[in-house]
């Protein structure tokens, strides 16, 4: 069983393993984090936790029963009741509905726990999987943009008590 958990200090080893194992897979669709991310991981993890404690971001992991990280679902740039959604799922867990369930859970928490009313997201136009996740979870396409120099789409989801 996979559970969504708010990022904690003890997630660091499993999160680093997740990022290392999936580095090439993620780099195919999002910018690579760079070598410094991995060599300075402990310090970066501490920074993220401090930013989360300050309310600037809300970071989450999708962990299996053994504590292995299978995905991340984050709300970043929290401001004025809104935030930007970002997520990534391990290659070995892709296609199992984890992104969809994780996004649904984070949207519910965004409303009930973090007091947000709007969540925004972006994805490249050619990322059909990510677009499908956003559409399945109640996001509405709101326009075109660019992401990583590629054509992309913007999405928005209004949050409510009934639908998170």
N, C-alpha and C positions, 0 to 999 in steps of 0.2 A: 504494500500500500504506500502510495506517495502522499506526503503531507506538505502543505505550505507553511513555512516558518519564517518569522521575522529574523533578519540577519543578526547573529550573535557572535561574540568573540570566538566561541568554540567551533564555529563553522569553518574557520580559516583553513585547516588542513584539507578537509573535503572539498571546499570551494577552490582551493589552489589545484587540487588533483583534477577537478572538473574542467577548469580553464586550460590546464596543460593538455589533458586528453583530447579536448575538442578544439584546440587552437587552429589547426588547419581547416577543420570543418567550418568554424565560425568565420574565418578569414575569407572564405568563398563568398560570403554575403554581407559582411560588415567589416569595417577597418580593423586590422590586426591591432592588438593592444601594445605590441612592441615588447622587446626583451626586458626593458626596465620594469614593466608591470610585474613580471615574474621574479626578477631579482629583488625588487623592493616590495614584494607582496605583503609582508607583515605590516610594514608602515602604511601602505595604501589601505589595507583592511581596517587598521585603527582609524585612519582618516575618515573612511566611509561610516564607521560606527559613530564617530564624533559628529559628522554631518547629519546622520540620522537622529541622534539624540537632540540636535538643535532644531529638528523639524524641517530641514531643507530637503530631505529625501526620505523615502521609505523603501528599504531593500528587503527582498525575500528570497528564500531558496525553496526549491521543490526537492525534498529529500526522501529517499526510500527507507524502508524499515531498518536497514543497516547503517543509515546515516550518510550514505553516498549522495552527493548532489547530482540531480538529474536535470536541473534547470534553475533559472533565475527569472524572477518577475519583479520589476522595480518601478517605482514612481519617483521621478526626479524633477527637480526644479519646481518644487511646491511653492505656489504663490497665489494669493487671492482666491483660495478655494479650488485651484486647479493644479494639475501636474501632468507631466509627460510620461507615458507608459513605455517601457522597454522590456523585452524578454528574449531569452535564448534557451533552447532545449538541447541536451546532449544528443549527439548523433545516434547513439544506441537506443535512445528513448523517443526519437522522432516518430511521428505518425501514430502515436498511441493516445492522443487527446490531452496530453499534459499541458500544452500551451493553452488550449481552450479552457480547461478546468482551472489552471493557475490564474489566467486573466480574469475569469469570473470571480474567483475568490478574492483577488486583489481589488477588483472593483467594488465588491461588497465591503471589504475592509476600508477602502478609500472613503466610502460614505459613512459607515457606522463607527469606525475607529479614528479616522484621520480628519473627518469633517470636510471632505472634498465634495464638490458638486459637479465638476467637469474633469474628464480625463482625455488627453489628446494623445495621438499616436501618429507615427509616420512609417511608411515602408516603401521600398523601391517598387516600381510598377511591375517588375518581372518576378517579384516574390509572391507567387500565388498562394503559397501555404500561409504566409503571414497575413495576407489580405483575407483569406478565408477565416482565420482565427478571429480577426477583428470584426468581420461581418457576423460571425456566429455568436459573438459576445456582445452584440448591440451597438457597435461603433458604426457611425455613418460617415461616408466619404464626404469631405468638405472642400476638396480642391487639390490642385496640383502643386508640386514643389520639386526640389531636387534634394537628393540625399547621396552623399559620397560621389557627387558629380553625375549621378544618374537620375533619370526621370523617376519621380516618386509621387505618392499620394498622401494627403493629410486625412486623418480621421478624428472624430470627436464622439465622445459618449457623455451624455448628461446622466448624472447619477441621481437616484431617488431611493427612498426607503424601501419601496416595493421591489425594485430591481437591482439595487446595489450599484 
